[in-house]
Amino acid sequence: MTALTIRLPDSVHRKIKELAAQDGVSVNQFIASAAAEKMASMLTLAYLRAEAELGRREDYLAVLDKVPDIAPAAGDERD
C-alpha cells in the first residue's frame, strides 16, 4: 500500500470527516473509496467510448428498421 499526502481546504476536510463518520468508515477509507469510484467512472467512460468506436451506423439503423411501427402500450405514451 502507498501513503499519499494531499492538501485539502479546511472546509473540504471537515466535510469529509463528517461524511466518513456518517458512513462509519475512516477518513482514509472514505477517500480511497471516493478515488476508486472516480477511477471506475473514468474507466467505464473510456470503455464505452472505445466500444462506440467499433459500432457502425448502418448496423444501428438496420436494427431500428426491425422495430415494429405500432402505437405504444397504455401508459407508455410520450407527453
N, CA, C and O atoms as a GROMACS GRO file, in nm:
protein
  316
    1MET      N    1   0.085  -0.117   0.000
    1MET     CA    2   0.000   0.000   0.000
    1MET      C    3   0.089   0.124   0.000
    1MET      O    4   0.199   0.123   0.056
    2THR      N    5   0.041   0.228  -0.063
    2THR     CA    6   0.116   0.352  -0.074
    2THR      C    7   0.054   0.460   0.011
    2THR      O    8  -0.068   0.473   0.017
    3ALA      N    9   0.138   0.538   0.078
    3ALA     CA   10   0.091   0.654   0.153
    3ALA      C   11   0.096   0.775   0.062
    3ALA      O   12   0.187   0.789  -0.020
    4LEU      N   13  -0.002   0.863   0.077
    4LEU     CA   14  -0.012   0.980  -0.008
    4LEU      C   15  -0.049   1.100   0.078
    4LEU      O   16  -0.143   1.093   0.158
    5THR      N   17   0.023   1.207   0.064
    5THR     CA   18  -0.009   1.330   0.135
    5THR      C   19  -0.078   1.425   0.039
    5THR      O   20  -0.026   1.452  -0.070
    6ILE      N   21  -0.194   1.474   0.079
    6ILE     CA   22  -0.265   1.570  -0.005
    6ILE      C   23  -0.302   1.692   0.078
    6ILE      O   24  -0.317   1.684   0.200
    7ARG      N   25  -0.317   1.803   0.012
    7ARG     CA   26  -0.360   1.926   0.078
    7ARG      C   27  -0.506   1.951   0.039
    7ARG      O   28  -0.542   1.951  -0.078
    8LEU      N   29  -0.586   1.973   0.141
    8LEU     CA   30  -0.728   2.000   0.120
    8LEU      C   31  -0.766   2.129   0.191
    8LEU      O   32  -0.710   2.160   0.297
    9PRO      N   33  -0.858   2.203   0.136
    9PRO     CA   34  -0.911   2.317   0.211
    9PRO      C   35  -0.975   2.266   0.341
    9PRO      O   36  -1.030   2.156   0.344
   10ASP      N   37  -0.966   2.345   0.446
   10ASP     CA   38  -1.021   2.304   0.576
   10ASP      C   39  -1.168   2.264   0.565
   10ASP      O   40  -1.211   2.167   0.628
   11SER      N   41  -1.244   2.338   0.487
   11SER     CA   42  -1.386   2.309   0.475
   11SER      C   43  -1.411   2.172   0.411
   11SER      O   44  -1.503   2.101   0.451
   12VAL      N   45  -1.329   2.135   0.313
   12VAL     CA   46  -1.343   2.004   0.249
   12VAL      C   47  -1.305   1.895   0.347
   12VAL      O   48  -1.373   1.792   0.356
   13HIS      N   49  -1.197   1.916   0.421
   13HIS     CA   50  -1.153   1.817   0.519
   13HIS      C   51  -1.260   1.796   0.626
   13HIS      O   52  -1.287   1.682   0.664
   14ARG      N   53  -1.319   1.904   0.675
   14ARG     CA   54  -1.425   1.892   0.776
   14ARG      C   55  -1.543   1.811   0.723
   14ARG      O   56  -1.596   1.725   0.793
   15LYS      N   57  -1.582   1.839   0.600
   15LYS     CA   58  -1.697   1.770   0.542
   15LYS      C   59  -1.665   1.622   0.520
   15LYS      O   60  -1.750   1.537   0.543
   16ILE      N   61  -1.544   1.592   0.475
   16ILE     CA   62  -1.504   1.453   0.456
   16ILE      C   63  -1.508   1.380   0.590
   16ILE      O   64  -1.558   1.267   0.597
   17LYS      N   65  -1.456   1.442   0.695
   17LYS     CA   66  -1.460   1.380   0.827
   17LYS      C   67  -1.604   1.351   0.870
   17LYS      O   68  -1.634   1.245   0.924
   18GLU      N   69  -1.690   1.447   0.846
   18GLU     CA   70  -1.831   1.433   0.883
   18GLU      C   71  -1.897   1.319   0.805
   18GLU      O   72  -1.966   1.235   0.863
   19LEU      N   73  -1.875   1.316   0.675
   19LEU     CA   74  -1.936   1.213   0.591
   19LEU      C   75  -1.879   1.074   0.620
   19LEU      O   76  -1.952   0.975   0.618
   20ALA      N   77  -1.750   1.068   0.646
   20ALA     CA   78  -1.688   0.940   0.681
   20ALA      C   79  -1.747   0.885   0.810
   20ALA      O   80  -1.775   0.766   0.821
   21ALA      N   81  -1.766   0.973   0.907
   21ALA     CA   82  -1.826   0.931   1.034
   21ALA      C   83  -1.969   0.881   1.012
   21ALA      O   84  -2.009   0.780   1.070
   22GLN      N   85  -2.045   0.951   0.929
   22GLN     CA   86  -2.182   0.908   0.899
   22GLN      C   87  -2.183   0.770   0.834
   22GLN      O   88  -2.273   0.690   0.856
   23ASP      N   89  -2.081   0.745   0.753
   23ASP     CA   90  -2.071   0.618   0.681
   23ASP      C   91  -2.005   0.509   0.765
   23ASP      O   92  -2.002   0.392   0.726
   24GLY      N   93  -1.953   0.549   0.881
   24GLY     CA   94  -1.890   0.451   0.970
   24GLY      C   95  -1.755   0.401   0.922
   24GLY      O   96  -1.717   0.288   0.951
   25VAL      N   97  -1.683   0.486   0.848
   25VAL     CA   98  -1.551   0.448   0.799
   25VAL      C   99  -1.450   0.556   0.836
   25VAL      O  100  -1.488   0.667   0.876
   26SER      N  101  -1.324   0.524   0.823
   26SER     CA  102  -1.220   0.622   0.849
   26SER      C  103  -1.211   0.721   0.734
   26SER      O  104  -1.263   0.696   0.625
   27VAL      N  105  -1.145   0.833   0.759
   27VAL     CA  106  -1.123   0.931   0.652
   27VAL      C  107  -1.043   0.866   0.540
   27VAL      O  108  -1.073   0.887   0.422
   28ASN      N  109  -0.941   0.787   0.574
   28ASN     CA  110  -0.862   0.719   0.472
   28ASN      C  111  -0.949   0.628   0.386
   28ASN      O  112  -0.938   0.629   0.264
   29GLN      N  113  -1.036   0.549   0.451
   29GLN     CA  114  -1.124   0.460   0.376
   29GLN      C  115  -1.220   0.540   0.288
   29GLN      O  116  -1.247   0.500   0.174
   30PHE      N  117  -1.271   0.650   0.340
   30PHE     CA  118  -1.364   0.733   0.264
   30PHE      C  119  -1.297   0.788   0.139
   30PHE      O  120  -1.354   0.782   0.030
   31ILE      N  121  -1.177   0.841   0.154
   31ILE     CA  122  -1.106   0.899   0.040
   31ILE      C  123  -1.064   0.790  -0.059
   31ILE      O  124  -1.073   0.812  -0.180
   32ALA      N  125  -1.020   0.674  -0.010
   32ALA     CA  126  -0.984   0.564  -0.100
   32ALA      C  127  -1.105   0.519  -0.181
   32ALA      O  128  -1.094   0.491  -0.300
   33SER      N  129  -1.220   0.512  -0.116
   33SER     CA  130  -1.343   0.472  -0.184
   33SER      C  131  -1.383   0.576  -0.288
   33SER      O  132  -1.422   0.541  -0.400
   34ALA      N  133  -1.373   0.704  -0.252
   34ALA     CA  134  -1.406   0.811  -0.346
   34ALA      C  135  -1.314   0.806  -0.468
   34ALA      O  136  -1.359   0.824  -0.581
   35ALA      N  137  -1.186   0.783  -0.446
   35ALA     CA  138  -1.091   0.774  -0.557
   35ALA      C  139  -1.122   0.654  -0.645
   35ALA      O  140  -1.114   0.663  -0.768
   36ALA      N  141  -1.156   0.541  -0.584
   36ALA     CA  142  -1.189   0.421  -0.661
   36ALA      C  143  -1.316   0.442  -0.743
   36ALA      O  144  -1.323   0.397  -0.857
   37GLU      N  145  -1.416   0.511  -0.686
   37GLU     CA  146  -1.538   0.540  -0.761
   37GLU      C  147  -1.510   0.629  -0.880
   37GLU      O  148  -1.562   0.606  -0.989
   38LYS      N  149  -1.427   0.731  -0.862
   38LYS     CA  150  -1.392   0.820  -0.972
   38LYS      C  151  -1.316   0.744  -1.080
   38LYS      O  152  -1.341   0.762  -1.200
   39MET      N  153  -1.224   0.659  -1.037
   39MET     CA  154  -1.146   0.580  -1.132
   39MET      C  155  -1.238   0.487  -1.212
   39MET      O  156  -1.223   0.476  -1.333
   40ALA      N  157  -1.332   0.422  -1.144
   40ALA     CA  158  -1.425   0.332  -1.212
   40ALA      C  159  -1.510   0.409  -1.313
   40ALA      O  160  -1.535   0.360  -1.424
   41SER      N  161  -1.552   0.528  -1.276
   41SER     CA  162  -1.632   0.612  -1.366
   41SER      C  163  -1.553   0.646  -1.492
   41SER      O  164  -1.605   0.634  -1.603
   42MET      N  165  -1.430   0.689  -1.475
   42MET     CA  166  -1.348   0.728  -1.590
   42MET      C  167  -1.315   0.608  -1.678
   42MET      O  168  -1.316   0.618  -1.801
   43LEU      N  169  -1.285   0.493  -1.617
   43LEU     CA  170  -1.254   0.373  -1.694
   43LEU      C  171  -1.377   0.324  -1.770
   43LEU      O  172  -1.366   0.277  -1.883
   44THR      N  173  -1.494   0.334  -1.708
   44THR     CA  174  -1.618   0.294  -1.775
   44THR      C  175  -1.643   0.383  -1.895
   44THR      O  176  -1.679   0.333  -2.002
   45LEU      N  177  -1.626   0.513  -1.880
   45LEU     CA  178  -1.645   0.605  -1.991
   45LEU      C  179  -1.548   0.574  -2.105
   45LEU      O  180  -1.587   0.575  -2.222
   46ALA      N  181  -1.424   0.547  -2.072
   46ALA     CA  182  -1.324   0.513  -2.175
   46ALA      C  183  -1.363   0.385  -2.246
   46ALA      O  184  -1.350   0.374  -2.368
   47TYR      N  185  -1.412   0.286  -2.171
   47TYR     CA  186  -1.455   0.160  -2.230
   47TYR      C  187  -1.573   0.181  -2.326
   47TYR      O  188  -1.573   0.130  -2.438
   48LEU      N  189  -1.672   0.257  -2.280
   48LEU     CA  190  -1.790   0.281  -2.363
   48LEU      C  191  -1.755   0.359  -2.490
   48LEU      O  192  -1.810   0.332  -2.597
   49ARG      N  193  -1.664   0.454  -2.478
   49ARG     CA  194  -1.620   0.529  -2.597
   49ARG      C  195  -1.549   0.437  -2.696
   49ARG      O  196  -1.570   0.446  -2.817
   50ALA      N  197  -1.464   0.348  -2.644
   50ALA     CA  198  -1.393   0.254  -2.730
   50ALA      C  199  -1.491   0.160  -2.799
   50ALA      O  200  -1.477   0.131  -2.918
   51GLU      N  201  -1.591   0.112  -2.725
   51GLU     CA  202  -1.692   0.025  -2.784
   51GLU      C  203  -1.774   0.099  -2.890
   51GLU      O  204  -1.806   0.043  -2.995
   52ALA      N  205  -1.807   0.225  -2.862
   52ALA     CA  206  -1.884   0.304  -2.958
   52ALA      C  207  -1.808   0.322  -3.088
   52ALA      O  208  -1.867   0.325  -3.196
   53GLU      N  209  -1.676   0.334  -3.079
   53GLU     CA  210  -1.594   0.349  -3.199
   53GLU      C  211  -1.603   0.226  -3.289
   53GLU      O  212  -1.583   0.236  -3.410
   54LEU      N  213  -1.634   0.111  -3.230
   54LEU     CA  214  -1.643  -0.013  -3.307
   54LEU      C  215  -1.777  -0.026  -3.378
   54LEU      O  216  -1.791  -0.105  -3.472
   55GLY      N  217  -1.875   0.052  -3.334
   55GLY     CA  218  -2.009   0.044  -3.391
   55GLY      C  219  -2.016   0.107  -3.529
   55GLY      O  220  -1.936   0.194  -3.564
   56ARG      N  221  -2.114   0.062  -3.605
   56ARG     CA  222  -2.136   0.118  -3.737
   56ARG      C  223  -2.279   0.169  -3.744
   56ARG      O  224  -2.372   0.100  -3.703
   57ARG      N  225  -2.297   0.289  -3.794
   57ARG     CA  226  -2.431   0.349  -3.804
   57ARG      C  227  -2.525   0.263  -3.888
   57ARG      O  228  -2.644   0.253  -3.857
   58GLU      N  229  -2.473   0.201  -3.992
   58GLU     CA  230  -2.557   0.115  -4.077
   58GLU      C  231  -2.617   0.001  -3.994
   58GLU      O  232  -2.734  -0.033  -4.012
   59ASP      N  233  -2.537  -0.059  -3.905
   59ASP     CA  234  -2.587  -0.168  -3.820
   59ASP      C  235  -2.696  -0.116  -3.726
   59ASP      O  236  -2.797  -0.182  -3.705
   60TYR      N  237  -2.673   0.002  -3.670
   60TYR     CA  238  -2.769   0.064  -3.580
   60TYR      C  239  -2.902   0.087  -3.652
   60TYR      O  240  -3.008   0.053  -3.599
   61LEU      N  241  -2.896   0.144  -3.770
   61LEU     CA  242  -3.017   0.172  -3.846
   61LEU      C  243  -3.087   0.043  -3.888
   61LEU      O  244  -3.210   0.038  -3.894
   62ALA      N  245  -3.010  -0.061  -3.918
   62ALA     CA  246  -3.070  -0.190  -3.956
   62ALA      C  247  -3.148  -0.248  -3.839
   62ALA      O  248  -3.256  -0.305  -3.859
   63VAL      N  249  -3.098  -0.234  -3.720
   63VAL     CA  250  -3.171  -0.283  -3.602
   63VAL      C  251  -3.297  -0.200  -3.581
   63VAL      O  252  -3.403  -0.255  -3.554
   64LEU      N  253  -3.286  -0.068  -3.594
   64LEU     CA  254  -3.404   0.017  -3.577
   64LEU      C  255  -3.512  -0.016  -3.679
   64LEU      O  256  -3.631  -0.006  -3.649
   65ASP      N  257  -3.472  -0.055  -3.800
   65ASP     CA  258  -3.569  -0.091  -3.904
   65ASP      C  259  -3.652  -0.212  -3.866
   65ASP      O  260  -3.761  -0.232  -3.920
   66LYS      N  261  -3.603  -0.294  -3.774
   66LYS     CA  262  -3.675  -0.415  -3.732
   66LYS      C  263  -3.780  -0.386  -3.625
   66LYS      O  264  -3.862  -0.473  -3.593
   67VAL      N  265  -3.779  -0.266  -3.570
   67VAL     CA  266  -3.876  -0.231  -3.467
   67VAL      C  267  -4.011  -0.207  -3.532
   67VAL      O  268  -4.022  -0.126  -3.624
   68PRO      N  269  -4.115  -0.277  -3.484
   68PRO     CA  270  -4.247  -0.259  -3.547
   68PRO      C  271  -4.302  -0.119  -3.524
   68PRO      O  272  -4.280  -0.059  -3.419
   69ASP      N  273  -4.374  -0.069  -3.622
   69ASP     CA  274  -4.433   0.064  -3.614
   69ASP      C  275  -4.575   0.051  -3.558
   69ASP      O  276  -4.673   0.051  -3.632
   70ILE      N  277  -4.584   0.040  -3.425
   70ILE     CA  278  -4.714   0.024  -3.358
   70ILE      C  279  -4.728   0.130  -3.250
   70ILE      O  280  -4.629   0.188  -3.204
   71ALA      N  281  -4.850   0.153  -3.209
   71ALA     CA  282  -4.876   0.250  -3.103
   71ALA      C  283  -4.820   0.196  -2.971
   71ALA      O  284  -4.817   0.075  -2.950
   72PRO      N  285  -4.777   0.287  -2.883
   72PRO     CA  286  -4.724   0.241  -2.754
   72PRO      C  287  -4.836   0.181  -2.668
   72PRO      O  288  -4.953   0.214  -2.683
   73ALA      N  289  -4.796   0.093  -2.577
   73ALA     CA  290  -4.890   0.034  -2.484
   73ALA      C  291  -4.945   0.142  -2.392
   73ALA      O  292  -4.880   0.245  -2.371
   74ALA      N  293  -5.061   0.120  -2.338
   74ALA     CA  294  -5.124   0.216  -2.247
   74ALA      C  295  -5.028   0.247  -2.132
   74ALA      O  296  -4.973   0.157  -2.069
   75GLY      N  297  -5.009   0.375  -2.106
   75GLY     CA  298  -4.916   0.417  -2.000
   75GLY      C  299  -4.778   0.450  -2.050
   75GLY      O  300  -4.700   0.516  -1.981
   76ASP      N  301  -4.745   0.405  -2.171
   76ASP     CA  302  -4.612   0.431  -2.226
   76ASP      C  303  -4.609   0.547  -2.323
   76ASP      O  304  -4.507   0.574  -2.386
   77GLU      N  305  -4.722   0.616  -2.336
   77GLU     CA  306  -4.728   0.727  -2.430
   77GLU      C  307  -4.632   0.838  -2.387
   77GLU      O  308  -4.604   0.857  -2.269
   78ARG      N  309  -4.585   0.908  -2.485
   78ARG     CA  310  -4.496   1.021  -2.458
   78ARG      C  311  -4.581   1.147  -2.444
   78ARG      O  312  -4.673   1.170  -2.522
   79ASP      N  313  -4.548   1.227  -2.344
   79ASP     CA  314  -4.623   1.352  -2.323
   79ASP      C  315  -4.584   1.458  -2.422
   79ASP      O  316  -4.637   1.569  -2.418
   0.00000   0.00000   0.00000
